[in-house]
Amino acid sequence: MKERYLDVIRLIERLHRQFLEVIKGELDRAGIRDINNIQALILYNIGTDELTVGELTHRGYYLGSNVSYNVRKMVENGYLVQERSSHDRRSVRVRLSDKGLEVHKAVNNIIDSQAERLGETGITDSHLDGTGQVLTRLERFLLHTFGYASPR
């Protein structure tokens, strides 16, 4: 059980890194060089919403990255618009600029293309549903292990 568990954890990390490499390759092909793959994924996760950095951190998983740093760089490069909240002046909200919306659309197209080609591998919606259920249970187990939530 221990080795299978560790193999799954390693596989999750490798899959995430490979997914980021696909995004990086597509950004390079599109000539987008002032943003990295993590930043593109952050833009994708923001979408049409307006979020605080804290909300953004909870919405996505950015292994080994500093979300605040990435947000600052994307504001500097014109991908994000940053505004202080009118209700809480300590809180800063971000939303995509037109330039950010273009990257969001590009990442969405990458994911759409992958989803279409996934069927060619023999992987079905049912397989993905089952995998998702197992991964959700593993996540709950880990959260419970550290006392953050009760397992379901």
N, C-alpha and C positions, 0 to 999 in steps of 0.2 A: 504494500500500500504506500509506504513512504517514497519509494523510487517512482512510482506512477504519479504520485502527487507532485513531486519535484519536477518530473518531466513535463507535466501540464503547466506548471508555473513558468518553467523555462520557455515552453512553446508559446505561451501568451506573450511573453516579452519579445521573442523573436518575431512573432506575427506582427506585433505593433511596430517594431523597427522596420520590418519589410514593407509594411503599409506606408510608413513615413518615407522610405526610399522611393516607392512608386510616386508619391506626391512630389518629391524632390525632382525626380526625372521628368515628370510632366511640367513642372514649373520651369525647369531648364529648357525644355523643348519649346515652351511658350515665350522664352526670352525674359522671364520674370526673375531678376537676380537680386533685387533689393529686399527680398523677403525669404525666410527659410521655411522648411516644411512644417515645423511646429507652429510658426506664426500663421501659415496658411490654414492649418487645422483649427487654430484659435478663431480665425476669421469665419471659417465654415461653421463653427459651433455658435458663434454670435448670431449669424444669419441676419434676420430683420429685427432682432430684439435690441433693446438697450439694457445693458447690464453693468453691475459693479464688478470690480476685479475679483472680489470674493465669490460672487455668483458664477463668474466665468470659470474660476478654479474648480468649483463643484460640478460644473456642467461637463467638463472634459478632463481627459487624462493626458498630461503632458510630461511624460517621463523625463526626469533630469533637466527640466527647464524651469526658469524663473518667470512666472506669468507676468509679474509687475514689470520686469525688465523688457519682456517681449511687447507688452502693451505700450510702454514708453517708446520703443523703437518704431512700432507701427504708427503711433501718433506722429512721430518725427518724419516718417516716410510717407505720410498722407493716406494710410490705409484705414485709420480710425479717427473718429471725432471724439474728443474727450470734453465733458462738461461737468461742472459741480452740480450736485443735486440741489434743487430749489428747496427741498424739505429738510435736508441735512447737509450743511455746508462742508462737513468732514468727508462726505461720501462723493466719490467721483464715478460718473457713469460713462460708458463708452458705447459707440455705435459705429457701424461701418460707413465709411465715406463711399463715394461713387467708385473710387479705385479699389476699395475693400470689397465692394459688391461684385466687382469683376473677378476678383480672386475667389470669392465665395462661389460664383457661378462656375469657374474653372474646376474647383475641387468637387463641386456637385456633379459636373460632367464626368470627372474621373471615376467617381463612385458609381454613377449610373452605368458607365461602360463596364466597370468591374462586375457589377451585379448582373448585367446581361450575359457576360462571358462566364460567369460562375456556373450557370446551367450546363455548360459544355463539360464541366468536370464531373458531373453526376451528383453534385451536391444540390439537394433540394431545399425548399422552404422548411420542410419537416426536419431535415438534418440541422439546419440553422436554429430552428426553434428548440430542438433538444439540446444542442450545444449551449445556447443562450440560457436555458433553464439550469443546466449543470454549472455554468460559470456564475450565474446569479446565486446559486446555493453556496458555491465556494466563497463568493464575496461576503455573503451573510455570515458564513462560518468564520472568516477572518475578522470581520467586524465584531462578532460576538467574542472571539478569542481575546480581543483587546478591550472588551467592555463597552463598545460603542453602540451596539444594538443587540436585540435578541434574535436568534436564528429562527427562520420560518420554515 
